């Protein structure tokens, strides 16, 4: 008996998602289904001036994070119920990013809750640290 291609593909994507959730389990707190597409990268980075202690992803359930999306830094990312992050997005979370319920974020979107400090002209921007502010969508 031949297994239909769509069914096999769905099984494979589910397996990849489970492996990624296992790999990144120290960062994820999910109260419902969270689907991580292949090549999602989650990494802890602690830049000077960041407010967070460790990167945390809080998913309310029925969430999807697209192919090749990068989530990094040391803040908290909240995903509301049924929220979707498209492919190849970049989420830089040094303090807090909150994405509400039923939000759909397109492909190749960059969301950051911080920027380089630029207060002094006598010091290069990359040596001034960062400034952060929460982002809510």
Residue pairs with C-beta under 8 A, 6 or more apart in sequence:
13 35
13 37
13 38
16 36
16 37
16 38
17 34
17 35
17 36
17 37
20 36
20 38
20 40
21 28
21 30
21 34
21 36
24 36
24 40
24 42
24 57
27 42
27 44
27 54
27 55
27 56
27 57
28 34
28 42
28 57
28 59
29 56
29 57
29 58
29 59
30 57
30 58
30 59
30 61
30 63
31 59
31 60
31 61
32 59
32 60
32 61
32 62
32 63
32 81
33 61
33 62
33 63
34 59
34 61
34 63
34 64
34 65
34 79
35 63
35 64
35 65
36 65
37 64
37 65
37 66
37 67
37 68
37 69
37 87
38 67
38 68
39 67
39 68
40 65
40 66
40 67
40 68
40 69
40 70
40 71
41 68
41 69
41 70
41 71
41 72
42 55
42 57
42 70
42 71
42 72
43 55
43 70
43 71
43 72
44 54
44 55
44 72
44 73
44 74
45 55
45 72
45 73
45 74
46 52
46 73
46 74
47 73
47 74
47 94
47 114
47 129
47 130
48 129
48 130
49 94
49 114
49 117
49 129
49 130
49 131
49 132
50 73
50 74
50 75
50 94
50 95
50 114
50 130
50 132
51 75
51 94
51 95
51 132
52 73
52 74
52 75
52 76
52 93
52 94
52 95
52 96
53 74
54 74
55 71
55 72
55 73
55 74
55 75
55 76
55 77
55 93
56 75
56 76
56 77
57 71
57 76
57 77
57 79
58 76
58 77
58 78
58 79
59 79
60 78
60 79
60 80
60 81
60 83
60 101
61 81
61 82
62 81
62 82
63 79
63 81
63 82
63 83
63 84
63 85
64 83
64 84
64 85
65 71
65 85
66 84
66 85
66 86
66 87
66 88
66 89
66 107
67 87
67 88
68 87
68 88
69 85
69 86
69 87
69 88
69 89
69 90
69 91
70 89
70 90
70 91
71 77
71 91
71 93
72 90
72 91
72 92
72 93
73 92
73 93
73 94
73 114
74 93
74 94
75 93
75 94
75 95
75 96
75 97
75 113
75 132
76 93
76 95
76 96
76 97
77 91
77 93
77 96
77 97
77 99
78 96
78 97
78 98
78 99
79 85
79 99
80 98
80 99
80 100
80 101
80 102
80 103
81 101
81 102
82 101
82 102
83 99
83 100
83 101
83 102
83 103
83 104
83 105
84 103
84 104
84 105
85 91
85 99
85 105
85 109
86 104
86 105
86 106
86 107
86 108
86 109
87 107
87 108
88 107
88 108
89 105
89 107
89 108
89 109
89 110
89 111
90 109
90 110
90 111
90 112
91 97
91 110
91 111
91 112
92 110
92 111
92 112
92 113
92 114
93 112
93 113
94 113
94 114
94 130
94 132
95 113
95 114
95 132
95 133
95 134
96 113
96 134
96 135
97 111
97 113
97 134
97 135
97 136
97 137
98 134
98 135
98 136
98 137
99 105
99 137
100 136
100 137
103 137
105 111
105 137
111 135
111 137
112 135
113 132
113 133
113 134
113 135
114 130
114 131
114 132
114 133
115 130
115 131
116 125
116 126
116 128
116 129
116 130
116 131
117 125
117 128
117 129
117 130
117 131
118 125
118 128
119 128
120 128
